[in-house]
Amino acid sequence: MIAAMRRLPPLSAVRVFEAAARHENFTAAAAELGMTQAAVSYQVKLLEDRVGTPLFRREKRRVVLTEAGRRAAAPVSRAFDAIDGAFAELRAEDEGMLTISTSQTFANTWLAWKIGGFQMNHPEMAVRLLVSDSLVDFATDEVDVAIRAGRGPWEGLTTDKLLDIDFTPMCSPAFLARHGGALTPADMLRVPMISPQDPWWPWWLREAGIDVPDGRLRPGVRMDSQANEGAAAMAGQGVAMLTPFFWRNDLIEGRLVRLSDRISTRGYAYWLVAPEHRRMAPKIKRFREWLVDEVRRDLAGA
């Protein structure tokens, strides 16, 4: 048995009619729906043409439901209540879980140490942290927000800049002591370097006045993230090019030392990104406000 095809009018126009009927006021309906009054009037006229009868009577400075409009308003309103109820449980499920995608460096050196504070402030929400240096695909991955390194912006995504990515060489105090207690930029070319293939190395050295060739400076072990490079530096394996923001506690507590006051940057930053159409979802808004405030406070204290 083949079900009969529904002959529904445009649902966008029905939605406008429901709001206008509830308020019996096009201006109030426009404010509720985020539309102009002219757009509300147009959608109502579209629906009236479709059903073949006036739904509102236009009087001076106001509109009044016709008898046909009044008969339609109640079941339409109930239908929208039913639709809202059908999706309420799904919305509650969605609001109950926040999934964050972030890089190994951002997670291991900062976010993992902080995220418990957000969870404590929002005990009703479960937080899932996905740590990967692969870019997230919001269209296919079950992810609400991502923290991404790059220059931005990205089409279809809303972006909030968190911090600039800068870098300077660091090592452990024991490593520095083994190499005379001080290292000039030129000295760094003769001591073990962590991830010497990293383009940050020649960039920083040239800004420090050292003439270095293009390409890889020397063979060496390449780490897959700054988080691992910093750990190797603290273990005394060599000099690493690191972002001071991520290692300020290790610098304060003496696990790392900076070898120069010079800091370089290549114009990259960390950003919080989310699909544009979900920017104002309550859980994303709460996380954005918390994250931006936490980063700002740590930057002020750095």
N, C-alpha and C positions, 0 to 999 in steps of 0.2 A: 504494500500500500504506500503510495507516494503522498507525503504531507503537502497540504496546500501552501503555496508561497505567501508569506506575509506581505501585505500591501501597506508598509509603514511610510509615513511622511518622513522628511529629513529629520533625524534625531536632534541635530543641532538646533533646528527651529522649534522642535517640541520642548527641548530644554529651556529655551528662551521663553516660550509660552508659559511653561510651568512657573518660572520665577515671576514673570509679569502678572500672571493670574493671582499668585499668592500675595503680591504686593498691591495689585491693581494700580501699578505705577511704573511706567517705563524707566524713569530716572533711577528709582530704587533697584529695579531689576538689573539695569546697566551697571550700577555700582557693585552689586553682588557678583555679577558674572565677569567683571573686568572688561566691559564693552562700552562703547559709546551709546547714547540714547538713540542716535540715528541707526546704529546697527541692530538694536533691539527692535525698533520699528520695522526695519527691513525684514528681519527674520519672521516677525509676526505676520507681516503682509504676505510673505512667501508661504507660510502655513495656511493662511486664509485662502489664498489662491489655490492651494493644493486640495483643501477639503471643500472648497466651493461655498463657503459661508463666512460672514464676519464673526470674529471671536471677541472683538472689543468694539465698543462704541466710543468714537473720539468726541469728547466734549471739550469745552473751553478749559484749557490748562489741566485736564485730567482724562483718564480713560476708564471706562466701566465695562465689565464683562457683559456680553450679550447672553441671552438665554442659552444659546448653543455653546458659547464659551464656558458658561457656568456648568453645564452638563459635562463638558469634557474635562474641566479643571480637576475635579475631585478624583476620578479614576487615574488621570495622568499623574497627579501628585502621589497617589498610592503606589503607582507603578515605579516611580522614582525612589520611593521609600523602600520598595522591595529590592530594587537594583542595589541601593546603598547597603541594605542588609546582607545581600548576597556576597558583597565584596568586603564587608566589615571584618570578617574573620581573617581574610587574606591580608588586609591592611594591618591588623593587629600582629599577625605573624611576621610581616615585613618589618614593622616597627620594633619587634622584639629582638632582632638580630642585626648588628652592624658588621659588615664585612669590609675590611681594609686591606688593600694590596700595597705593599711598600718594598723598597729595596733592602738588601742585606745590610748595607751600611747604615741607612736611616733607622732600620729596626734595631739592629744590634748595638749601635752606639748611642741611641737616644730614645726612640719611641717605646721600646720594650721596657725601659726604665720608668716610663711616664704613664703608660696606658692604664695602669691600675688605678690611677687617680681619676681618670674619666669613668672607669667602671664603678668606682665607689660613689661617684656623684650621680650615676644613673644605674642603680642596682636592678632596675626593671629590664635592662637591656643586656643581652649577651653580645660580646665582642669577639670577633674572629679575625686574627691577624695572619694574612697570607704573605710570606716572605719570599720574594723572587725578584731577580733582576730583569725578568722578561716583562715587556709591556703588556698591560692588561687590555683585553678587548671587552668593553662594557656591553657590547651587543650579544656576546656569547658566554662570558664568564659571569658567575654569580658574585659580583663585586659591587659594593655601593660607592666607595671612594678609593682613590689611589694617590699615593705620594710619588711624584715623578721628578726625575732630574732632567733638565734640558733648558732650552731657551724660550719655549712657549711662543705664542699661544697655540692651542690645538683645536682644529675645527670640530664643532659639536660639543666641546667640553668647556665648562666654566672653570676658571683658574684663580687660585689665591696664592700669591707668592709668599713663601715661608722664609727663606733665607738665601743669600748669595752663597755660591760655592767658591771659596777661596782656598789657598793651599800654601804651605811652607814646609821645609824639611824638619823632621823630628827623629829622635832616637832615644834609646834608654840612657840613663846616667852612667851605667856600667860600660856600655858601648863607647860612650864619649870619653870616659876615663881611659879606656884601652887605647884610644887613638889621640892621646896627648891632652885631653881636657878642653879642646876647642877645635872646630872645623870651619875653615873658610869655604865659600862657594867652590873655589878651585879644588880644595881638598876632597870635596865630595865625589869627584871623579875618580879618586884612587881608593876609596873605601867601599865595602859592600853596600850596594844599593838594592832596596826592595822594589820590585817591579820597575827595573830600569827602562823597560819598553814603554812605560806610561808617558804620553805626550806632555803631561804636566812637568816632567823633569827638564827637558830642553827649554820649555817655555820659561820656567822659573830661573834656570841658569842664565839664559840670555838676558832676562831682565836684571839679573845680578851682575851683568857685565862679563860673563864668561862666553867665549866663542865656542859653540859646540856645533857639530855637523847635524844635518837633517837626518831623520830616521832614528833607529835604535842606538842608544849610547853604548851598550855592551850586552853580552849575554847575561842571563840571570833568571831567577825564579820569578814568575809573574803570578801575583795573587789575583783572585777573581773579584775582590771587593776591597774597598778601603778599610772595612772592618777587620779583614784578615791581615791587611798590611800593617795596621796599627798594632794588632796582637803580635805580629812578627817583630816589629820594632821594639815593643816592650820586652820581648824575649831576648833582645840583644842581637838579632839577626842582621841588622844593618840600619841604614837611614831610609825613612819612608817619607813620601810627600803626602801630607795630611791636612785636613780641614780643621783649624783650631776649635771651632764650635763643638765638634763632636768629641774632642779629646781634652776639654778644659779641666774635667775632674782628674784625669790622669796626669795632666800637667801640674795641677795644684798639689796633688798627692805624691808627686815625684816619680811616677812611673815612666814619664816621658819628659824630654826637654826639647825646647825649640832651639834651633841652631842659628837663627837669624831673625831680625825684626821685619825682614822683607816678606810681604804677603802678595801673592799674585792671584789673578782670576782670569778666566777666559769667557766670562759673560754668562756662565751657566748658573742655575739656581734650582732649589727644590720648590716644588709647587704641590698644592693640594688640588686635585682635579676630580670632577664628577660630571656626568651627563648634564647638559644644560637644562633639560626638562625635569631633572630631579633636584636641582639646586636647593629648592625651598622645602624639600621633604624634611619633616621635623627632626628625624634622627641625624640626617646629614647636616642640617643647620646647627644642631647642638654640638656635633663633633667638630665642625669647622670653627665655631666660636671658641671652643675649648682649646683646640690645637693652635690656632693663631695666637691666642693669649699666652699659652705656655711657651711657644717659641719666642714671642716678643719679650717675655719676662727673662728667659734664659739669655737672649741676645743682650738685654740691658745689663745683665750681671756678668757677661763674659769678660 
